[in-house]
Amino acid sequence: MKIIYVSSLCSKRIYKNLFGGTKHAPGMQAQKYNRLMAEGIAANDGSDVTVLSAAPVTRANHGGLSFSAPTEKEDSLLYDYVKFSLLPIIKHLSIIRNTKKKCHRLFKSAECNDIAIVCDVLSLSASYGALKAAKKCGIKSVSLITDLPEYLGISQNKLFNKLYDKVIKMSDSFVLMTEDMNARINPDKKPYKVIEGQADINMSFSENSIENKYHEKICLYAGGIEIEYGLKILAEGFVSANIDGSELWIYGNGSYTEELKAFCKNHRNIIYKGIAPNDEIVKTEQRATLLINPRPSSGEFTKYSFPSKNLEYMASGTPILTTKLPGMPNDYYDYIYTIDDETPDGIAECLKEILSKDITELHEKGAAAKNFVLIHKNNKAQARKVLELLL
């Protein structure tokens, strides 16, 4: 089956050329999610994937009045870039129009019963254009819903909400992050699958060894630097734990960054590492002692999300400490350490207990987590569920 994968995904080469020198490269999390999903689909026998990309380019990060790029092949994916204007309003209209045109061209290149589209709804204008074309031609579609509008910070935008609702209504089926999402997104009871995320199957070939670990007990967080993600509580809890020979390394960016930097100046064992390429972060995760995700479980949004960071952590082979999020399926709990008391004191007690364990015990915990996600949650296996919706 030929799959047209509609998103903001760029080839690694294009993304580096566009944003390699940019301090705040846009949409890195979306790039990784879509790359794993698109490559997972392509890894399934009989699947041929063309990425139809509305690149995450704006006048602020690119310059010029328009964007275009040539079609290119990278690894298992063919990238076909939508040309669009960078002028306000006109940008979205041009993405819609040009996505429709490209979809019609791609539909003509294959039999209707052997082609389908998969849309990342966060690429809203491109998804709308693709779904309009698909509906007109009778092409099956799956829409990937990774966030609800009210948690995107733009829910007051009436045009966005109207377009989002139209995309949902035009979709034939859905991939959702959690079961709770279904009641919010799918009142018409269309077919759906819950896929909380995917682990990179290529991590099977990347070794996590005790011999390669840092000499110090390195605890690591990588992600959004926001108070609502538990970063302040984590930092305070780490100081309270006061464990000899331990350091907390923090990667990422966000509204709490400047306050965190000031906090680090007074606490030498907490080090803000800034922003780094994902490949570099993954290598650091493999050498660390413990990976931490302190995201509070009490927020309403946690019922509708699953941190992709948890899957990346687990696939690294280093043990993970995280909160008990409502959107986390029960089959994860045998393979992770959990924070029951989500306060600085509670985190401190967890750290004392975990970091007092023998390094071999910690390594075995991490290895079991890696084995679990790479067998049951790898991107090829998860993508197979998407293809099942299109049969």
N, C-alpha and C positions, 0 to 999 in steps of 0.2 A: 504494500500500500504506500502511496505517495502522501506524505504529511507536509502540509504547509504550517510552519510553526511561527506564529505572529507574536512579536515581542519587541523589546528594545535590545535584544542580544546582539552583540557585535563579535566578530572574530577577535581573538586575542591580539592579533597584529593591529587591526584598526583601532581597537580600544586603547592600546598603548600609544599609537600615533596621535590619537585625539587627546588623550588625557594623561600620558606618561609624565609630563612635567607639571601637572596640575596638583595643587595641594589637597584639594577636596574632590577627588574623582567621583563622578555621579553614579549612583545606582550600583555599587559594587556587589551588594547582597543580591539584587535582582539579576545581575550578570551571572553570578555563580549558580543561583537557583535555576535559571533558564538554561544555562549551559549543561548542567547535570541532567535536566529533564530532556532536553533536545538530544543530547548524546545518548541518553538511556533509551529513547525511542529508536534512534538509529542503530543501536546495538542489538535490537530484536530482529530476528530473521524476517526478511521480506519488507522491511521498512526503509524508505528512502526519504530523507528529511531535507527540505529547503527552509531555511530560516528567513522569513520575511521581516526585515528589521526596520523599525523606526528608531534610529539611534538616539541615545539620551543627550542630544545636542541642543544647546540654547545659545542665544547671542552672548550670554554672560560667560559661557565656557568655551565658545568656539569663535565668535566673531563672524563677520560676513553677513550676507542676507539670505543665504540658502545653504542646504547641505545635500551632498550626493556622494556616492562612492560606487566603484565598480563591483560587479558580482565576483565572488571569489570562493574558492574551496579551501577549507581548513579542516584537517582531520576527517571526521566522518560527515561533516555538515557543509552544505552549500549555502552561502550567505548572499541574499538578494536585498539590497538596500533601497528603501523608499526615499525618493527625492522629495524634499519639502522646503517651504519658505521658513525663515526664522523670524518673520514679522508677527507681532501679536495677532491672535484670532486667525489670521491667514494661515499660520503654521498648521493649526489643527484641521482647517478645511482642506489644505493641500495634502496632509497625511491621509485623511479620509478618502479623498478623490484618487490619489495615486496608489493607495493600498488596494482599492477596488479594482483599478485598472490592472495592477500586477496579478491580483487573484484571478481575474477573468482570463488573463493570458496563461497562467499556470493551469487553470481548469481545462483549458482547451488542449493542453499537452498530455492529458491523461483521460482515461475513461472515467465517467462520473462515479461509477461504483468502486473505483480504485483510488480515490483521492479524498482527503478530508483535511480539515483545519483544526489546529489547536491554538487557542488564544490566551495569552497572559492579559487578563482584563486590566491590569494596571497600565498597560499600554493602550489606553482607552480609545483614542482616536483611530489607531490602527486596527484595533479589535472591532470597532464599529464598522469601519470600511470593509474589513474582511468578512464579517458576518452578513452584511448587506449583500455582498457578492455571493456568499454561500447560499443564502436563502433564495436568491433569484435563480441559482443554478441547481438547487436541490442537493447541495453538498453537506455532508454531516459535519458537526462541529462539537468540540469540547472546549469549555471555558475554564481556565485555571483561576480560582479565587483565593488569593493569599492574604487579602485584607478587606475589611468592611469599610465603606466610605467614611463612617463617623470616626474612624481611628486613623485616617490619613491626613487630618489637619486641613482638609479642603471641603468638608461636608456642607459648609454654608454656601458653596458655589452652586447656584441653581442649574447652570448649564451642565456642570459636571454630573450632578445628581440625575438630571434628565437623560443624559447620554448613558450613564451607568445603568439606569433602569431599562433603557432600550436594549443595551447589550445583554443584560440578564434575560430579557424576554425572548430575544432572538436565539439564544444559545439552546442547543439540543440537549446538552448534558453538562455536568460540572465535575471538577476536581476541587475538593474542599479540604481545608487544613484540619478541621475538627468536626465531630458529629453535630455539635451545637450550631455550627454554621448553617446546617441544612434547613433548620426551621426559619432562619432569617433570610436566606437567599432563595429558597426553593419551594414557595407555596404551591406551585403547580405539580410538585412531586415528579419532576423530571429525573431520569437516571443520574446517579452520581456515585463517586468513589471518594472515600476519605484517604488522602495521602498526606501525612503530616510533613513530609520532606523526603529527601533522599541522600544517602551517603555515597560518596564517590567510589565506585567500584575499583578504580585504579589504586586506591589506598591499600588494596590487597598486596601490592608489590612493594609497599613502603614499610620498612622494618622499624619497629620501636623496640630498642634494646636497653637494658639496664646500663650497659657499658657506655652508652652515648648520652646518658642523663647528665644534666648540670650537677656540679659538685654540691651547690647550695640547694636547699629545698625551695624550688621556684614554683609559686602559685601564679596562675595566669588567667586574665580575663581579656577577651577581645570582642569588641562590639560597640554599640552605641554608648556614649558617655553621658548618661542621663540619670538624674536622681530617681526618676520613676522606674528605672531599670535596676535599682538597688545598689548603685555604685557608691553612694555615700555610706550606706550601711555596711557594705563590704569593706571599705577602707577603714572605717572605725572599728569594725570587728577584727580586722587583721592586726591593727595596732593593739587592741585589747588582748589578743591571743599571746602576743609577745613571745614568739617561738624562736629560740636561738637558731641561727643559720638559715633563716627563711626570708624570702623576699616576695613581694607581690608585684608582678609586672602587668601593666594595663595598656592595651592597644585600642585605638579608636578615636572618635571625635564626637562632640555633642555640646549641649548647652552647659553641662557641668564641668567642662574641660578646664576652664581657668581657675575655678574653685579647687578642683582636684590638684592642679599644679601647685597652688599655694599650700595645700595640705601636704603634698609630697615634700616640700621644702623643710617641713618640720618633722618629717618621719622618713629617715633615710632608707628604710627597708621597703618603702612603697615607691615604685619607679614608673612614671608615666612615659611610655615608649612612643607615643604619637601614632601616626598612620603608617602602615607598611603593606606591601603587596600580600595578597592572600597566601601565595606559595611560601613566602618567608614566614608568615605567621604559623602556618601548618607545620613547618619544620621546627619552629620554636616550641609549638605545642607538644611535639613528639619528644623533646628533650626535657620538658618540664616535669615536675613531680605531681602537680594537681591542677586541673582546669576547673574554673568556677563560673557558674552562671547564677547570680543572686536575684534574678528577676522576681519581684514579689508576686505571690500567687493570688492576692486579694483583688487585683484590678479586674474590672468587668471584661476588658479586652483579652485577658488570658484564656477565656473560654473559647475564643475564636482564633487562637494563634498557637503555633508551635515554633519555638526558636530553632531555626536551621543551625544555629551555632552548636546546639546540643549534639546534633548528628555529626557535625564536623569534629567536635571534641571526641566523641566516642570512636569515630573512625581513625583517630590519631593513635589510639592504643594507650593513651595516658588516662588515668581515672578521672572522673568528673564528679563534682559536687554541685548540686542544683536544688532548687525549690521544687515542691510538688505542685506543678502547674496543672490546672483542670484539663487542659488540652493534651496532656501527655498520656498515651495509652498505658494500661497496666503492665504490658509485657516489657516495659523498659526498666521497671523498678529493681529487678534482680541484678542489674548491671551498673547501677549508679549509687553514689552516696547522696543522701538527701538532707536538706536543711528543714528541720521541723519548727524551730523557733526563729522566725525571720526578723531578728533584732541583732544589733552588734554583738551582744552577749551570746546569743544563740549561735551566730556564725563563729565566734571565737571558740566556743566549746567544740563545735564540729571540727575546726581546724586543729585544735589540740589533739583530739582523738585520732583523726586521720593521719596527721603528720607524725604521730608517735608509732605508727604501724611500721613493720619491717618493709624494706623496699621491695622485697620479693612478693609480699602479699599485695602491695599496691600495684606492682607490675601485672600480677595475675588478674586483678580486678579490671585493669585497663584492657588487657588482652581479651578477656571474656566479653567486654563491651564492644570491642572492635569486631570480634568474631560474630557477635549477634547482629550488629547493624550491616555488616558486609554480606551476610547471608540473607537476612530477611528484609533489609531496608535499602539495599543498594539501588543505584539509579536505573539499572536495567530492569530489575524486578519491579520497582515502583512504576516505571514507565509502561510496563506490560499491562498494568491496570488501566492506564489511559487508553491503550489500544483496545482493550476489552469493551470500552464504551462505544467504540466506533464499529464494532462488528455487527 
